Amino acid sequence: NREGDAWIVVEGRVFDVTKYIDEHPGGVKALRAFAGKDATKVFRGPQHGTQVDDVIELFLIGDLAK
C-alpha cells in the first residue's frame, strides 16, 4: 500500500490491482481505501455483479500466507 503499488486480499488470495486502479468503475478512492487490506467484505457487496470474479482473476499473484 504505497504510491504506485496497490495490492488487496479477497478470500485469502492476493491481487495486485495497481494497473486496474485508474479503471475501477467505483473510482480510485474505493480501491485505494483497501490497498494492503482484506477487501473481501466490500468485494462481495451488492455493487459487484458476477463478472467481478473474472476481472479480479487477471490480477491474482498468490495466496495469503497463513
N, C-alpha and C positions, 0 to 999 in steps of 0.2 A: 504494500500500500504506500506507494510514493509516486511522485510526478512521473508520468510516462510508463507506469507499470501498475496494472490492476489485476489482482487475482481474487477469485471468490471461491467459496466452498458451497456445494449443493449436494446434500445427501452423502456426505463423506468423500466426495470427489472434488478435485481441484481443477479450476478452469482459469486460464489466462485470457481475460476479456479485454486486454489492453487495446487490441486492434478493433474491437467492436464498440468500445465505449462511446465514440462520437456518433455511431449509427443507431444506438439504442433508442427505440421509439419513446421510452419514458424519460429520456434526457440523460445527460452526463451525470447530473447530481444523484439520480436514482441509483446508478451503478456505483458511483464513487462512494456513496454512503456505506456500501457493503464491502468495499475493497479491503481485503485482508481479514474478512469475517465470514461467518456462516450465514449464507443468504437463503437457506432452504425455505424458511417460512414465507418470506416475501416472494421467492421464486415460484412457489406453488400457490400463490394468491390468485384471486379471480381475474386479475388484469392480464394474465397469460393464458393463451389457448394451448392446445396440444402441440402445435408446431414449435413451441419454445424448446421442447426436448431435442428436436432435430437441429435447431440453431446452436444450442449450447454444446452439443457434442463436437462441433467443429473446433472448440476451444479447450477440450479436455487435455490436461497434461499429466494427470495421475490421480492416485487415491491418497487421501489424507492419512498420514502415518498415525498409528494408534499408540 
